[in-house]
Amino acid sequence: MEVTMSRETDWMVFEKAVEVTASAVRGTAGGSQPASYVGDVFREIHKALKEASAEMPDKIGTTGFAAQG
């Protein structure tokens, strides 16, 4: 599934994927992991975050206020 988003949003998702990957790999038992494992973890996390962000609404309305007309 190809997800399209603004460059700013894509960058934020990328940064969060890096954070989550680092945390996940650091927390794995057995010490350091091979680069291929880290790459696989990153790709899956990045893909999941992009899909989740695509399902979120573009704009969130002001809570509690309805448009009056």
C-alpha positions in Angstrom: 0.0 0.0 0.0 1.5 3.3 -1.1 0.8 6.1 1.3 1.1 9.8 0.1 1.5 12.6 2.7 3.0 16.0 3.0 6.8 16.2 3.2 6.5 17.6 6.7 4.3 14.8 7.9 6.5 12.2 6.1 9.6 13.6 7.9 7.8 13.4 11.3 6.8 9.8 10.7 10.4 9.0 9.6 11.8 10.5 12.8 9.3 8.6 15.0 10.2 5.4 13.2 13.9 6.0 14.0 13.0 6.6 17.7 10.8 3.5 18.0 13.4 1.3 16.1 16.2 2.5 18.4 14.1 1.8 21.4 13.0 -1.6 20.2 16.5 -2.8 19.1 18.1 -1.5 22.3 15.5 -3.5 24.3 16.1 -6.8 22.6 17.7 -9.5 24.6 21.2 -10.7 23.6 23.0 -7.4 23.0 23.7 -5.9 19.6 21.8 -7.0 16.6 23.0 -7.3 13.0 22.3 -4.4 10.6 19.9 -6.5 8.6 17.8 -7.1 11.6 17.7 -3.4 12.5 16.8 -2.5 8.9 13.9 -5.0 8.9 12.6 -3.6 12.2 12.8 -0.1 10.8 11.0 -0.9 7.6 8.1 -2.6 9.4 7.8 0.2 11.9 8.0 2.9 9.3 5.4 1.2 7.1 3.0 0.8 10.1 3.4 4.4 11.1 2.8 5.6 7.6 -0.4 3.5 7.2 -1.7 4.7 10.6 -1.1 8.3 9.8 -2.9 7.9 6.5 -6.0 6.7 8.4 -6.0 9.8 10.6 -8.2 12.8 9.5 -6.3 15.6 7.8 -7.7 18.3 10.1 -9.3 18.1 13.5 -12.2 20.4 14.1 -12.5 22.6 17.2 -14.0 20.4 19.9 -17.3 21.7 21.3 -18.0 24.3 18.7 -20.4 23.7 15.8 -20.5 25.8 12.7 -23.3 28.3 13.0 -24.9 29.7 9.9 
